[in-house]
């Protein structure tokens, strides 16, 4: 039984997306990813037309199962480093699973704390998410700010924060690659990353949508 909630809303849109996926599969050929991991990598290739994500994408062994369970649980918060991720995620798909989305980087108190403590807004946004209680058991998506990812790793290691999983894909030239290297040393929380400088909010959205699709397929199997 095919997915419906996590598919494009029109037949024409579905046909284009499916044809795109078929082209990606054909042009990629053999790869090292599992049957659960590959749809996530394929969606990111589809989002950016960049075949280097086949190889640059790294998975904690438990992350796809953790993502599926977090989605199916219902009520799981999605915490993003920037608003662009929240805007990019499909509202009907999120509503189907009862997921909520949060970002704090533009909040006045976050900006004030960053100015007072000479840190980035992204660092203070992660700290606010912790204070608000939205990080524990959350899907955390970071596509823009390496400092948010570095702070999140600190919160995991030093303060016992336990997201359900981390989609760590900040893009850039200062600390981006290093922040993802740091996340890949974390054993306490599952993660998926794009190694190196590449990343971005669009890719975080694609990765989360892949997890929603996996969760819907599981729902249909159970039903």
C-alpha positions in Angstrom: 0.0 0.0 0.0 1.5 3.3 -1.1 1.8 6.4 1.1 -0.8 9.2 0.8 -0.2 11.7 3.6 3.6 12.1 2.9 3.2 12.3 -0.9 2.6 15.3 -3.2 -1.0 16.4 -3.1 -1.7 16.2 -6.9 -1.2 13.3 -9.3 1.0 15.5 -11.5 3.2 16.4 -8.5 3.5 12.7 -7.5 4.4 11.7 -11.0 7.2 14.3 -11.2 8.6 13.3 -7.8 8.5 9.6 -8.5 10.1 10.1 -11.9 12.8 12.2 -10.2 13.5 9.5 -7.6 13.7 6.9 -10.4 16.3 9.0 -12.3 18.3 9.4 -9.1 18.2 5.7 -8.4 19.3 4.9 -12.0 22.1 7.5 -12.0 23.4 6.5 -8.6 23.6 2.8 -9.1 24.9 0.7 -6.3 25.4 2.4 -2.9 26.3 1.5 0.7 23.1 2.6 2.4 20.4 0.4 3.9 16.9 0.2 2.6 15.8 2.6 5.4 18.6 5.1 4.9 18.6 5.4 1.1 15.2 7.2 0.8 16.6 9.9 3.1 19.7 10.4 1.0 17.7 10.3 -2.2 15.4 13.0 -1.0 18.4 15.2 -0.2 19.8 14.6 -3.7 16.4 15.5 -5.1 16.3 18.7 -3.0 19.7 19.9 -4.3 20.5 17.9 -7.4 23.8 17.0 -5.7 24.8 13.4 -6.0 27.7 13.9 -3.5 25.2 13.3 -0.7 25.7 9.7 -1.7 28.7 9.2 0.4 28.7 12.4 2.4 25.7 11.4 4.4 26.5 9.5 7.6 24.1 7.7 9.9 24.1 6.6 13.5 23.0 2.9 13.3 19.8 3.6 15.3 18.7 6.9 13.8 16.1 5.8 11.2 14.4 3.6 13.8 14.5 6.4 16.3 13.1 8.9 13.8 10.2 6.6 12.9 9.4 5.9 16.6 9.6 9.6 17.4 7.1 10.5 14.6 4.7 7.6 15.4 4.7 8.5 19.1 2.8 11.7 18.4 3.2 15.0 20.1 7.0 15.0 19.4 8.5 18.5 19.2 10.7 19.4 16.3 13.3 22.0 17.4 15.0 23.9 14.6 17.9 26.3 14.6 16.2 28.6 12.1 12.7 29.5 11.0 13.4 28.4 7.4 13.2 24.7 8.5 9.9 25.3 10.2 8.5 27.0 7.1 9.8 24.3 4.8 8.2 21.4 6.7 4.8 20.3 5.4 2.1 21.3 7.8 -0.4 18.6 6.7 2.2 16.0 7.2 3.2 17.3 10.6 -0.5 17.6 11.7 -1.1 14.0 10.6 1.4 12.8 13.2 0.6 15.5 15.8 4.1 17.0 15.6 4.9 20.6 16.8 7.6 22.8 15.6 9.7 25.3 17.5 12.5 27.8 16.9 13.8 30.4 19.2 16.6 32.3 17.4 14.6 35.5 16.8 13.1 35.7 20.3 14.0 39.0 22.0 15.4 37.3 25.1 17.6 35.1 23.0 19.0 38.1 21.2 19.5 40.0 24.4 21.3 37.0 26.0 23.6 36.6 23.0 24.5 40.3 23.1 25.1 40.2 26.9 27.2 37.0 26.9 29.0 37.6 23.6 27.7 34.4 22.1 25.6 33.6 19.0 21.9 33.7 18.9 22.0 30.0 17.9 23.8 29.1 21.1 21.2 30.9 23.2 18.4 29.4 21.2 19.5 25.9 22.1 19.8 26.9 25.8 16.3 28.4 25.7 15.0 25.2 24.1 16.5 23.3 27.0 14.9 25.6 29.6 11.6 25.3 27.9 11.8 21.5 28.0 11.5 21.1 24.3 14.8 19.4 23.6 14.3 16.1 25.5 12.7 13.5 23.2 12.6 16.0 20.4 13.7 15.7 16.7 16.4 18.5 16.5 17.1 19.9 13.1 20.2 22.1 12.6 20.8 23.3 9.0 22.3 26.7 9.4 24.2 27.3 12.6 27.3 25.2 13.6 27.4 26.9 17.0 23.9 25.5 17.7 25.1 22.0 17.0 28.2 22.5 19.1 26.1 23.8 22.0 23.6 20.9 21.6 26.5 18.4 21.9 27.6 20.2 25.1 24.1 20.0 26.5 23.9 16.3 25.7 27.3 15.5 27.3 27.3 17.9 30.2 23.7 18.5 31.1 22.1 15.2 30.2 19.8 16.5 27.5 18.4 13.6 25.4 16.7 14.4 22.1 15.2 11.5 20.2 17.6 12.2 17.4 19.6 15.0 15.8 19.6 15.9 12.1 22.9 17.8 12.0 23.5 19.5 8.7 24.8 23.0 9.2 26.3 24.6 6.1 29.3 26.9 6.0 33.0 27.6 6.2 33.5 28.3 9.9 33.1 25.3 12.2 30.5 23.6 10.0 32.5 20.5 9.2 34.0 20.5 12.7 30.6 20.6 14.4 29.4 17.6 12.4 32.6 15.7 13.2 31.9 16.4 16.8 28.3 15.1 16.6 29.5 11.9 15.0 31.5 11.2 18.2 28.2 11.2 20.2 26.9 7.8 21.3 24.1 8.8 23.6 21.8 10.2 20.9 21.2 8.9 17.3 22.1 11.3 14.5 22.3 11.8 10.8 24.8 14.2 9.3 26.3 15.5 6.0 30.0 15.4 6.4 32.1 18.5 5.4 30.9 22.0 4.5 27.7 21.1 2.7 24.3 21.2 4.3 21.5 23.6 4.8 17.9 24.0 5.9 16.5 22.5 2.7 18.3 19.3 3.4 17.1 19.1 7.0 13.6 19.4 5.7 14.2 16.7 3.2 15.6 14.4 5.9 12.7 14.9 8.2 10.2 14.4 5.4 11.9 11.1 4.7 11.4 10.1 8.3 7.7 11.0 8.1 7.4 8.9 5.0 9.0 5.9 6.7 6.6 6.4 9.7 3.6 6.5 7.4 4.7 3.3 5.7 4.9 1.7 9.1 1.5 3.0 10.1 0.0 1.3 7.0 1.7 -2.0 7.7 0.3 -2.0 11.3 -3.2 -1.0 10.0 
